Every structure is written in C-alpha cells, then in structure tokens.
Amino acid sequence: MQPRVVIAPVSASDGVELVAANLASIAVHEPWVYPCRDAASFHAYLARSDGDRSVGFIARELQGRRIIGVVNINEIVRGLFQSAYLGYYGMAGWQGQGLMREAVELVVLYAFDQLALHRLEANIQPGNAPSLALAKRLGFRHEGYSPRYLKIGGEWRDHERWAILSEDWRRRV
C-alpha cells in the first residue's frame, strides 16, 4: 500500500496551522484532549517536545500536506525502563480514513527503531471508542484500568491502560 501520511517533529513553523486545525477540531477533541489553541500554548508544547523527554510529531496527509493529526511520545524514561507514553489525536474531517493509523504506526516504529524504546503505553478514556479501536488494531494489549488517572479539561478522568512491547510490535509487522 502506498503511504498516505508523513510525520515530522513539531517545529515553530507548524504553529499557526496547528492552532487553526485544533480550533477547527474542538468538537472532535473534547472531552478527550485539549491541545494548544493559541500561540502561547503552542510554544509551551513546542518547548516540551525537546527530543529528550518528549517528541511531538505532526502528521500530514501526503498529497496536500494538511495536518491530519498529532502523535506524541511523552515522558521518555531511559535506563532499565526504556519506556514512554504514547498520545495521539486526529483532526476534524479526516476521521474514518485510516490516516491516523498510518501516522501512529510511523511513530511507534520511530519509538522502537530510532529511540530504541522497549515499551509504549497509551492511556485512553473508556468512552473514546475511536482511540481504543486504534490501539487494539495496532496490537496494543489492555493492561488495566486507572480511576481518576489524568486531569483533562479540568477534571480527573478514568483511563484504560494499553501497551505494546518492541518485540510484540516487530512480530506483527
């Protein structure tokens, strides 16, 4: 299958377009995620995506290069753990086309091949059916349930824990 998506680490030049795409996607994002919606929050996101503890990726559709989503590798821990958290969200108008699946696959491959991580964990709110389905399709394993796990949109929200190990990922591709 021909690739339809490209990913690249977030850069300062992505700011205006990413903020506009996030603003246009509020109905899709809430209550699951509250990404940057102004220049200040974009610059904070860019600063966090330092390539050491976190890497943020902008996913674009190949033909028109429009932003279709964001995939983040957060809280990278080295040493004996070699693990990180994976987060992702898509933009309005791109749902149901499999583009975010391609984008997340590319980032998971990057995490295991380029960053040499051993484990990725995705924490997903139980009502977020599209994100749960994506994690399942990619081979993530359900590991548990965490009540009031993350504060999102000003509220502590329950999450399901899903994870995949590098060796499990390599067996499926």
C-alpha positions in Angstrom: 0.0 0.0 0.0 1.3 3.5 -0.9 1.9 5.7 2.1 -0.7 8.4 2.5 0.8 10.1 5.6 4.1 11.7 6.6 5.2 12.6 10.1 7.8 15.2 11.2 8.8 16.5 14.6 6.9 19.6 15.5 8.6 22.8 14.6 8.0 26.5 15.1 6.7 26.8 11.5 3.8 24.4 12.4 2.3 26.8 15.0 -0.3 28.8 13.1 -1.6 25.8 11.1 -1.7 23.5 14.2 -3.6 26.1 16.3 -6.1 26.6 13.5 -6.6 22.9 13.0 -7.0 22.4 16.7 -9.6 25.2 16.9 -11.5 23.7 14.0 -11.5 20.3 15.7 -12.8 21.2 19.1 -16.0 19.2 18.6 -13.8 16.1 17.8 -11.3 16.6 20.6 -13.4 17.4 23.6 -13.7 15.9 26.2 -10.8 13.6 25.3 -8.0 16.1 24.7 -7.5 19.9 25.0 -4.5 20.6 22.7 -2.9 24.0 22.1 -5.3 26.6 20.9 -3.3 29.8 20.9 0.3 30.9 20.3 1.3 30.7 24.0 0.1 27.1 24.4 1.7 26.1 21.1 5.1 27.4 22.2 4.7 25.5 25.5 4.0 22.3 23.5 7.0 23.0 21.3 9.3 23.6 24.3 8.1 20.3 25.9 8.8 18.4 22.6 12.5 18.7 23.3 13.5 15.3 21.7 14.8 14.2 25.1 11.9 13.6 27.4 9.2 14.1 24.7 8.9 14.1 21.0 5.9 15.6 19.3 5.0 14.7 15.7 2.8 16.5 13.2 1.1 14.1 10.9 0.2 15.4 7.4 -1.6 13.8 4.5 0.9 13.2 1.8 -0.7 15.0 -1.2 -1.8 18.4 0.2 0.4 18.3 3.3 -2.5 19.4 5.5 -2.3 18.4 9.2 -4.4 15.4 9.9 -3.3 14.8 13.5 -0.7 14.8 16.2 1.2 11.9 17.8 3.4 12.4 20.9 5.9 10.2 22.7 5.9 11.6 26.2 7.8 11.1 29.5 10.6 9.0 27.9 12.5 7.1 30.6 15.8 5.6 29.9 18.0 3.3 32.0 16.4 -0.1 32.8 12.9 1.1 31.9 13.3 2.3 28.2 9.6 3.3 28.1 7.4 6.2 27.2 3.7 7.2 26.9 2.1 7.5 23.5 -0.7 10.0 22.9 -2.5 10.8 19.7 -5.4 12.8 18.3 -6.8 13.4 14.8 -8.3 16.5 13.2 -11.9 17.1 12.1 -12.6 16.0 8.5 -10.1 13.2 8.5 -11.8 10.6 10.6 -12.5 7.1 9.3 -9.9 7.1 6.5 -7.1 5.1 8.4 -4.8 8.1 8.2 -4.2 8.3 12.0 -3.5 4.6 12.0 -0.7 5.2 9.5 0.6 8.1 11.5 0.6 6.2 14.8 2.3 3.2 13.2 5.1 5.5 11.9 5.6 7.0 15.3 5.6 3.6 17.1 8.2 2.4 14.6 10.2 5.5 15.3 10.0 4.9 19.1 11.2 1.3 18.8 13.8 1.8 16.0 15.2 5.3 16.4 14.7 5.8 20.2 15.3 2.1 21.0 12.4 2.0 23.5 11.2 -1.3 24.8 7.6 -0.3 25.8 5.0 2.2 24.8 1.9 2.8 26.9 -1.3 4.6 25.7 -3.8 5.7 28.3 -7.2 6.2 26.8 -10.5 7.3 28.4 -13.0 4.5 28.3 -15.6 6.4 26.2 -13.1 7.3 23.5 -14.1 4.5 21.1 -12.0 5.6 18.1 -8.8 5.8 20.1 -9.5 2.5 21.8 -10.1 0.8 18.5 -6.9 2.2 17.1 -4.8 0.9 20.0 -6.4 -2.5 19.5 -5.8 -2.6 15.7 -2.2 -1.7 16.3 -1.7 -4.7 18.7 -1.6 -2.8 22.0 -2.6 -5.0 24.9 -5.2 -4.0 27.5 -3.3 -3.9 30.9 -5.8 -2.3 33.2 -8.0 0.5 34.4 -6.9 3.6 36.3 -9.6 5.6 38.0 -9.1 9.4 38.0 -5.8 8.9 36.2 -5.2 12.2 34.4 -6.6 15.7 34.8 -8.0 16.6 31.4 -10.2 19.7 30.8 -10.0 20.5 34.5 -11.4 17.1 35.6 -9.8 13.9 36.8 -10.7 11.3 34.3 -10.6 7.5 34.3 -8.3 5.8 31.7 -7.7 2.3 30.3 -4.0 1.4 30.1 -2.9 -0.1 26.8 0.7 -1.1 26.0 2.9 -2.7 23.4 6.5 -4.1 23.7 9.0 -3.7 21.0 9.2 -7.5 20.4 5.4 -7.7 20.1 5.4 -4.9 17.6 8.2 -6.5 15.5 6.3 -9.8 15.4 3.2 -8.1 14.0 4.9 -6.1 11.2 
